[in-house]
């Protein structure tokens, strides 16, 4: 028994090391099939563009896109302009597609939004709306970790070096007074950067003691016997922080504002439908995941994961600025100039038409 366990752990570590490379080799982005179930026929008058290419992740924190495409709510607002969905598994690849002209609009987390904007010197994208808040948890092996202080000295996974959850965990570690090298992940806590697809296997094998991850990975770990030790939302004012933004290519926004406005009408109506029909929306999101990945989430995973994600039109701009400050504090980002990263003009126009209050860009709006 004592000899078998280290061998199992070594095999798990080998899988953790090689699978991300395989994923990279296969490419993060995937063009939709012609007969894709979630693609809805365009009907009605065409807007200024023939098509609009929208990117998102097959992930519950991208529920607005999953449900909006699945139910045809976004396509309905586009009329004769065809929505072309495209799925990604990582933020950097989605930003690359946007910058390369292969994508027009995307659903994406705050860290890649910030990185894409900063690296392009403010020329690549604008954040035009919100989509989701919350849905991130620290889940741990209860046999090894019973309190927050027990995290010290343990191996905790995050999805990717410098991603939104990685930065949040590093900031939490720093606030505990512990030291970790942000680049290597070594220190008072071992931060193990592990693709979310691999994390449950790594936990099961004992290669990690817990993870700071978004849903549904957190609930998948709980189904493997892990316990929720901390919900990140409890660390934020009003328990809200941005986990998913809507971004647009500045070129596409300039050339096709009518299309962008139509997409935002679709997302606002989608979010309203999700919040009014949580059970139907959960089923719709799961159906979309099955269409995208070939596999739906089991009830013991999706049922606890779904209510922890707040669907919102508000991009929660102030929390994005805080997240950028955390990245600077961790040494993963130089002090960024985020002025102009938001353009909420069209979103606020749509919200006003719906009789809803405007949302704030926290002073970071484009002139």
N, C-alpha and C positions, 0 to 999 in steps of 0.2 A: 504493500500500500504506500509506504513512504517513498519508494522509488517511482511508482506510477504517477503520483501527483505532480512532481516537478516536470516529468515528461509531458503530461497533459498541458501544463502551464506553458512550457516552451512551444508546444505546437500551437497553442492559442496565440502566443505572441507572434509567431511566424505568420499566422493568418492575418493578424492585425497589421503586420508590416507589408504584406504583399497585396492584400485586397485593394487598398487605396490606389496602388500603382496600376492594378488591373482596371479599376474604374476610370483612372485618368487615361489609360491607353484606349479605352472604348469611347472616350469622349463624354463630357457631361451633358451636352445638349442633345435632344433627340427630336427630329422633325416628326410631326404627326403623320400617321398613315392616312391615305386617301379615304379609307372607309372608317375612320376613327369615330367611335360612337358619340363622343362628346362634341363633335363638330356639327353645327346646325346650319342649315341652308340659309343663305342671305335672301331676304325678301323685301321688296319695296324700293324706294328711291335711293340711289347710290349717293354717298357723300363725296368729299373731295378726293378720297383715295379709294382705289379698287379693293384693297385689303388692308388689314391692320394685324400685325404679328405681335401676339401677346405671350410673354414668357412667365412661367411660375414653376414652383416645385410641387411634386406629388406629396404634399405634406399638409397636415391639418392646420398649421399656422398660415397656410395660403388658402383657407376655406373660401374666401370671397371669390377667388379665381376658379377653384374647383366647382363650386356651386353655380356661380354665374355663367360658366361655360356649359356645365352639365344641364342646367335648366333652361338655357337659351335666353337668359335675362339680359346679358350683355349684347348678344347678337340682335335681339329685338330692337334695342336702341340704335344699332348701327344700320338698320334697314338693309339696303342693297350692298353695303360695304361688307365684305366677308371677313369674319374673325378667323385668324389662323393661329391656333394654340400651339405652343412649343414648351416642352417641359425640360427642366434642368435639375441637377442634383447639387449644385454648388453656386454660391454667389459670384465668385470671380469669373466663371464661364458665362454667366448671364450678362455681367458687365461687359465682357469681351464681345459678346454678340451684339449688345446695344451699341458699343463704340464702333464695331465693324460694319454696322448698317444691316445686320441680319435680324435685328429685333427692333420694334418700335416702342413698345410699352412693356414694363415688367413689374412683377411683384417680388420684393426682395427685402432682406433684412437691413438694419441700420448701418452695420459695419461696412458691408460692401458698397452701400450707397455713399457713405462718407469717403471711402477709399477711392471709388470711381470718380467722384467729384473732385477730390483733392489732386489725384494723379493727372487729371486732365486740365488742371488749373481752372476749374469751373466751367469747362466748355462742353462736357459730355452729356450731362443729364440734369433733370430737375425732379424733385419730389413733388408730386401733384395731388397726393391724397394718402389717407391711411387705410389700413385693412385689418390689422389685428394687434392686440395687446396681450401680454402674459403668456401662459402656457409653457413656462420654463421652471424646472424643479431640480433640486439636489436630492437624488435618491441614492440610498446606501445599503450595504449589507448589514442588517441589524445585529448580526452575530459579531461583527467587528467594530461597528460604529453605532453608539447609542445616543451620543450628544454631539452638538456642533464642535465642541472642543476635541472630540475624538477624531475629527477629520485630520488633525495634524499627524504627520507621519504616514498617511495612507496614500494609495494610488487612486486618483479620481480622474475620470475621463471627461474631456470636452470634445465637441465635434471637429474642431479644426483650429490650427494655430492662428490666433488673431481674429477669429470670428466673434460674433456677438456674445455667445455664451462663454467663450474662452476669456474675453475681456471682463465680463461680469464676474466670473469666478476669480480671476486674478485680483480684481478690485476688492471682492469680499475677503480674500486671503489677506490682502494688505490691511484692510480695516480690522482684521483680527490681530494684527501686529506680527504676522508671520512673514517670512521672507521666501520668495520663489523667483528664480531667474526666468523672466518672461519668454526668452528665446528657447531655452532648453527644457523648461518646465520642471527643473530640479530645485529642491529646497525643502522647506519645512513640510510641504505637501508635494507629492509627485503628480504633476499635471500631465496626463497622458492624452495626447491628441489622437482621437480615434473616430473614424467614420461611423455615423449613426447606424449604418447597416451592420457593422461589426460589433458594436458595443454590447448588445445582449449576449452574444457568444463569449465575449471577453469577460463579462460579469459571471456568466454561468461557469466558466472554467476557473474563476478565481484570479484571473490576470489583473483585474481592477477591483477596487473595493466599493466603488460607487461612481456616479456621473452627474455632472451639471449639464442637463440636456433639455431640449424642447420636446413637446408632445408630437407624435405619440411614443417616442423612444422612452420617455420617463415611465409611462404606463406599461410599456412592454417589459421594462425592468421590474416593475412592481409585480407583474404577472409571473416573473421568475423568482419572486420571494423578497425583492428589495422593498424598502420602506421610504416614504417621502419624509425627508428630514427638514427641508426648507422649500417653500414656494417663493420664487424670486419676487413675485408681486408684492409680498409683505415688506420688501425693502424700499418700495417706491411710494411717493405721495399719492394718495387716493388709490393705491394698489394698481396703478396703470403705468405701463412703459411700452414703447413701440417695439414690436417684434417683426412686423411686416409693413413696408411702405409700398406705394405705387409710384414708379418712376417712369419717365418718358425721355426719349432722345430729344435734345433741344432742337435739332433739325426738324424732326417730325412734328413737334409742338408748333414750331414756326410755320411750317408748310401746311399742316392739317389740323388747325385748332378745333374745327367742327367735329372731326373724328375723335379727338381727345375728349371733347366735351360729351360726346355720345357714350364713350366708354365709361366716363365718370358717372353719367346718369345711370348706366347699367350697374356699376358697382354700388352706388348709393341705394338703388332699388333692390339689389341682391342682398346687401347688408340688412336692409329693413326686413326683407323676407326671412333671412336667417334668424334674426332676433325675434321675429314674430312666430316662427315655426321651428323651434330648435330641434325637435325630434325628426321632422321631415328633412330639415337641412342636414342633420347628422347622417341620415340615410343617403341623401343625395351626395354628400361629400364622400361617403364610403363607396358608393357606386362609381363615382369619378375616379377614386383611387384604384378600383378594380379595373376600370377601362384603361387607366394609364399604366398600371404596373402588373396587371393580371392577377392581383390578389387584394382582397379586402381585409380590413382590420376586424379581428374577432371582438365580440361584445365586451369581454373582460379588459380589452385595451381601449377601445373607442369610447365606451361609456364613461369611464372616469376622466379620459383625456379631453373630451369635447367641452364640458362646462368650464374647464379651467382657462379656455381661450376666449377672450372678449373680442367680438367683432365690432369694428368702429370705423367711421369715416374720418375721424380726427387723426392726423398723423402724429399727434403728441410731440410736437416739435421740440419743446423744452427738454424732453427726455432724450431725444437724439443728441442734443448738445451735451447733456450730462454724460451720455455714453462715450462721446468723443473725448470728453475730459478724462474719463476713466482710461481710455486707450493711451492718452498722453501720459497720464500718471504711471501706467504700467511700462512705458518706454516703447510701446508698439506703434506710436504715431507722433510725428512732430506736431506742434501746435497748429491746427488747421484753420484756414480762412473759410468758413462755411457761409459767408454772406452770399445770398443768391441761390442757395441750394434748393429753396422752396419756391414754387409758383402755385399758389392756391386760388388764383383768380377764378379759374373755371369751376373748381370744386365749390367755392363759395357761391358762385352763380347758380349752380345746380341745387345746392342746399337752400338757397333763398327761394328758388322756384318751388321747392318742396315744403316751404314754410318752416324751415329749420334754421337754427342759429349758425352764424359763420364760425369757422375754426381759425386758430391762430398759427402764424408761422414763427412765433417767438422772436421776431425781429430779424429773421434770416431769409426774408423774401427777396425775390428778384425785383430790381427797380423797373 
